[in-house]
């Protein structure tokens, strides 16, 4: 197991994409630190399954991010996955939702990176993996905050890659299209309201309309890509934005 002795922090890892990444990294020997909300018994079961620790922190607040990183200790692999979404026309977009989406999807990633990098530099090895989105490369209506945050995350990643290029630390984005996760499922009611559509119409005519494969990305596939980016074979893959979107951004 090539990641034995490495510690990985994965934000938003109690479900969905983050949990799939945690499982994939643990399968290769990494020590896993979970972060995310959920039922206490379910989180306890995940801790037992993965031999993991869990830090309960609100990452939309800088103090929460700092608590997570302090609780995690020295981090070799950082996966910024935590995120939220809200769908509304710009003139109706709640400003508190804008603030929270930018804080969680972008500012938290900045804070985890600045706190993780000093140890990575001392260790002479590190991996920073941002779970961005097809929306880091393109846009959709009614998602002003999310699209802005994901474009910013892609820019942050490029900057990190350049700063850390000679330190044996890579920084990359994985940008999925639609993955069947709680985040995506929770978008459906808002999109139904915003567009006056049924649930089925939202899935087929909004979510998958731009995804040429007409199928959702699997969380486990994203986990395997994260594992690959940790391998020595990926030493010179840095500053990239890897699309896993069924061809969406090929158009």
C-alpha positions in Angstrom: 0.0 0.0 0.0 1.9 2.9 -1.3 0.3 5.6 0.9 1.3 3.9 4.2 2.6 6.6 6.6 0.8 9.4 4.8 -2.0 11.4 6.5 -4.9 12.6 4.3 -7.5 15.2 5.2 -10.6 15.1 3.1 -13.2 17.8 3.7 -16.9 16.9 3.2 -16.0 13.3 3.6 -18.9 11.8 5.6 -20.9 11.2 2.4 -20.7 11.4 -1.4 -17.6 12.2 -3.3 -15.5 12.9 -0.2 -16.3 9.6 1.4 -15.5 7.7 -1.9 -12.1 9.5 -1.9 -11.5 8.7 1.8 -12.2 5.0 1.1 -9.9 5.0 -2.0 -7.0 6.6 -0.1 -7.5 4.4 2.9 -7.4 1.3 0.7 -3.9 2.4 -0.3 -2.7 2.7 3.3 -3.3 6.4 4.0 -4.3 7.5 7.5 -7.6 9.3 7.0 -9.0 12.3 8.8 -12.7 12.8 8.0 -14.5 16.1 8.2 -18.2 16.7 7.6 -21.6 16.7 9.2 -24.0 13.8 9.6 -25.7 11.4 12.0 -23.4 10.7 15.0 -23.9 6.9 14.7 -23.2 6.9 11.0 -20.0 8.9 11.5 -18.9 6.5 14.2 -19.5 3.6 11.8 -17.3 5.3 9.2 -14.6 5.9 11.7 -14.6 2.2 12.6 -14.7 1.2 8.9 -11.8 3.4 7.9 -9.8 3.4 11.2 -10.2 7.2 10.8 -10.5 10.2 13.0 -13.3 12.8 12.6 -13.0 16.5 13.3 -16.4 18.2 13.6 -16.0 21.7 12.3 -17.9 24.4 10.4 -15.7 25.1 7.4 -17.7 28.1 6.4 -16.0 29.8 9.3 -12.2 30.4 9.4 -12.2 29.3 13.0 -13.7 26.0 11.9 -11.1 25.5 9.3 -8.3 26.3 11.7 -9.8 23.8 14.2 -9.9 21.1 11.6 -6.3 21.6 10.6 -5.2 21.8 14.2 -7.1 18.6 15.0 -5.7 16.8 12.0 -2.0 17.4 12.7 0.6 17.2 9.9 -1.1 16.7 6.6 0.5 15.0 3.6 -2.5 14.8 1.3 -5.2 17.5 1.3 -8.4 17.0 -0.5 -10.7 20.1 -0.6 -14.1 18.7 -1.3 -16.6 20.3 1.0 -19.2 22.4 -0.8 -22.7 23.7 -1.0 -25.0 25.0 -3.7 -27.9 27.3 -4.1 -29.8 28.0 -7.3 -31.6 31.3 -8.0 -31.7 34.2 -10.5 -29.2 36.8 -9.7 -31.7 39.4 -8.6 -33.2 36.9 -6.2 -30.0 35.4 -5.0 -29.8 35.7 -1.2 -26.7 37.5 -0.1 -26.2 35.3 2.9 -26.2 32.2 0.5 -23.6 34.0 -1.6 -21.4 34.6 1.4 -21.6 31.1 2.7 -21.0 29.4 -0.7 -17.9 31.5 -1.3 -16.7 30.9 2.2 -17.1 27.1 2.1 -16.3 26.4 -1.5 -13.4 28.7 -2.0 -12.1 30.5 1.2 -12.0 27.3 3.2 -9.7 25.7 0.5 -7.4 28.7 0.7 -7.2 28.3 4.5 -6.6 24.6 4.5 -3.9 25.0 1.8 -2.0 27.8 3.7 -2.1 25.7 6.9 -1.1 22.4 5.2 1.8 23.6 3.0 4.4 24.3 5.7 4.5 20.6 6.7 4.5 19.4 3.1 7.5 21.6 2.4 9.3 20.2 5.5 8.5 16.7 4.5 9.5 17.2 0.9 6.3 15.7 -0.5 2.7 16.7 -0.7 -0.5 16.4 -2.7 -3.2 19.0 -2.9 -6.4 17.9 -4.7 -9.3 20.3 -5.2 -12.6 18.8 -6.1 -13.8 21.6 -8.4 -16.5 21.0 -11.0 -17.3 21.3 -14.7 -18.5 24.7 -13.4 -14.8 25.7 -12.9 -14.5 25.7 -16.7 -18.0 26.7 -17.9 -21.1 28.2 -16.4 -24.8 27.6 -16.0 -27.6 30.0 -15.3 -28.8 30.6 -11.7 -25.6 29.4 -10.1 -23.7 32.7 -9.7 -22.0 31.9 -6.4 -21.1 28.3 -7.2 -19.7 29.1 -10.6 -17.7 32.0 -9.2 -16.3 29.9 -6.3 -15.3 27.0 -8.6 -13.6 29.3 -11.1 -11.7 30.8 -8.2 -10.7 27.3 -6.9 -9.2 26.5 -10.3 -7.2 29.8 -10.2 -6.0 29.1 -6.7 -4.9 25.7 -7.8 -2.8 27.0 -10.7 -1.2 29.5 -8.4 -0.3 26.9 -5.8 1.2 24.7 -8.5 3.5 27.4 -9.6 4.5 28.4 -6.1 5.2 24.8 -5.1 6.7 23.5 -8.3 10.1 22.8 -7.0 9.0 21.5 -3.6 7.7 18.1 -4.7 4.2 19.2 -3.9 1.6 19.0 -6.6 -1.8 20.8 -6.8 -4.5 19.8 -9.2 -8.3 20.0 -9.7 -10.6 17.2 -10.4 -13.6 18.6 -12.1 -16.6 16.3 -12.3 -19.8 16.8 -14.2 -22.9 15.7 -12.4 -22.2 13.0 -9.8 -25.2 11.4 -8.0 -24.5 12.8 -4.5 -26.6 14.5 -1.8 -25.3 17.9 -3.1 -26.7 17.2 -6.6 -29.9 15.6 -5.3 -30.6 18.6 -3.1 -30.3 21.0 -6.0 -33.3 19.4 -7.7 -36.1 21.2 -5.8 -34.5 24.6 -6.2 -34.0 24.0 -9.9 -37.6 22.7 -10.2 -38.8 26.0 -8.7 -36.5 28.3 -10.7 -37.3 26.6 -14.0 -40.8 25.4 -13.5 -39.9 21.8 -14.2 -40.7 18.4 -12.9 -38.0 16.3 -11.1 -37.5 14.1 -14.2 -37.2 17.1 -16.5 -34.5 18.6 -14.2 -32.5 15.4 -14.3 -32.7 14.8 -18.0 -33.1 18.3 -19.5 -30.9 20.3 -17.1 -28.4 18.1 -15.3 -27.6 15.6 -18.0 -28.4 17.7 -21.1 -24.8 18.9 -21.3 -23.2 15.6 -20.3 -22.8 13.7 -23.6 -22.6 10.3 -21.9 -26.1 10.9 -20.4 -24.9 9.2 -17.2 -23.9 10.4 -13.8 -20.2 10.2 -12.8 -19.6 7.6 -10.1 -18.0 8.8 -6.8 -15.7 5.8 -6.8 -14.2 6.9 -10.2 -13.2 10.3 -8.6 -11.7 8.4 -5.7 -9.5 6.4 -8.1 -8.4 9.6 -9.8 -7.4 11.1 -6.5 -5.3 7.9 -5.8 -3.6 8.2 -9.1 -2.7 11.9 -8.5 -0.9 10.7 -5.3 1.3 8.2 -7.2 4.9 8.9 -8.3 3.7 8.6 -11.9 1.8 11.9 -11.3 4.9 13.8 -10.0 4.8 16.1 -13.0 1.0 16.5 -13.2 0.5 19.8 -11.4 -1.6 22.9 -12.1 -4.1 20.9 -14.1 -7.8 20.8 -14.2 -8.8 17.2 -14.9 -12.3 16.9 -16.4 -14.4 13.9 -15.4 -17.6 15.2 -16.9 -18.8 12.7 -19.6 -17.6 15.1 -22.3 -19.5 18.2 -21.0 -16.6 20.6 -21.4 -15.4 19.1 -24.7 -18.1 21.2 -26.5 
